[in-house]
Every structure is written in C-alpha cells, then in structure tokens.
Amino acid sequence: MIADYGSMDDTLSIVNSFDDSRIRKIARNDIDNRINALNAELESASGNYIAMMEADHVMHVDRLKIQHATMEAEPTITVCSSRIKQVGARKPERKVAKSSTSVGGLFENHLLDFLWGNCIAHTTVMIRNQFLKEHQLRYENYSDAEDFKLWAEIAKRGGQFYIDTQTLLSCHAANQQEDEQKLRSSENVIHEIVEFLVLLPFVWKHIQIPMKEQYCNSEVFGISVSSSNCFQFLY
C-alpha cells in the first residue's frame, strides 16, 4: 500500500504506471499529513502482518522474508524489528535498542525497556495486524514520536517486541537538530510510561494487564522488587 499525502514529485504517476493488483494506492482528501496517512494504511491493511517502509529508505532484499518467518515461528511476538544502518553517520551502523535488549532478541521487561527511550526504528518493524485491531490501536498526533507512542501503547497491552540482530534496513542519518527534536518529543512518551507504571495498582482493579507479574516479581534495573514496593522504587 502506498499512501500519498501531498507529494510534489512523480510518486503518483510512477505508482499508476504499474498494472499490478498487489499495489494499492491510498489517496484521499482527508489524508493531509503523515499521521492521517499512517492511519489510513492501518485501516486498509487486511493481511496478517503490517511492514512499514519510508519512501527514501532501502531495505534488505530478504527483509520481509526474514521477519515473516520470525513472526510465523513465534506467535507471541507482536512487533519484529531489526538493526538499521545510517548512511552518512559517524557510526554507520547502530544497534536499535538502547537498553538490556542491545544484543537483540526478545525484550526482557516489556514496557520498562522503553524508559531508556525509543529503541525501535519505525521503518524496521513488522507488526501483527490482529493485535492492533483487537486493541483498536492507531497512530496518535505526537510530533516526531508517533511511532514511539504506538510502541508504548502496544507494550501497555502486553505486546511482545523482538529485535533481529541483522541489519535489514538503511536510511540517511538524521542531522543533530532532527535528533534533538525527536529526543524532546520522546520525553513526553517516557513521562506517560512512568505515570502508567506508577498507577498500575489502581489500573489492575479495572482492566487486565498481562505483564503484571513480570513488572512486580522480577528484577527491575538490577534491583529485586515485590508488588508492594516496585512502584515506590519506580517513582
């Protein structure tokens, strides 16, 4: 699916030049910004998995094959990510994760890993579509952090994240100003995560939180906590 929200180049003419039923173009009057375009794609997606891709990024030829195999083999994984290569960066390859998942594999602490910041690059992901539909999740209007906000909401509902150690996507490195803007935008999401964790004892009385036992009966940041004191520690 290709969503167009005011492109000024030959995107539409190029898309229209292909006579292929697998290509679906989304061009509506209400798609006037990035968030609306992303949500239009989610609404139109009917397959089991949704793989994100930006127009100016390049993915490994076997990226979809690799991620599809992972999702099929591990039905508990909600979001499958990978490492990403930044072209033009001083460090041409970086690990997507910044927490205990730096080496790749399954997230160890679900939502807690996001307290370090956004450790999932948007265009590296393949998402289980049914999970989004069951929980009615959409992109929200969080400037430069709409992806991070979605990851947090998925994690709050018990979604599992996995990072493939292979580099399956490359993109142009963001400049320092863009990086700083993303960091500032991500702070709002991190604050919301902290508030959510602090309020969990009250939330448990009203909704089901699958990761309840993991948060309060495991080691958090190397400190063993119990259900009676974990939120005091986090706070």
Secondary structure as UniProt FT lines:
FT   STRAND          2..3
FT   HELIX           11..16
FT   TURN            21..22
FT   STRAND          25..26
FT   TURN            29..30
FT   HELIX           34..44
FT   STRAND          49..51
FT   TURN            55..56
FT   STRAND          58..59
FT   TURN            61..62
FT   HELIX           63..73
FT   TURN            75..76
FT   STRAND          77..87
FT   STRAND          93..94
FT   TURN            100..103
FT   STRAND          105..106
FT   HELIX           110..116
FT   HELIX           122..124
FT   STRAND          126..128
FT   HELIX           129..134
FT   TURN            135..136
FT   TURN            143..145
FT   HELIX           146..156
FT   TURN            157..158
FT   STRAND          160..172
FT   HELIX           176..203
FT   TURN            204..206
FT   TURN            210..211
FT   HELIX           212..216
FT   STRAND          219..220
FT   TURN            221..222
FT   STRAND          223..224
FT   TURN            227..229
FT   HELIX           230..234
//
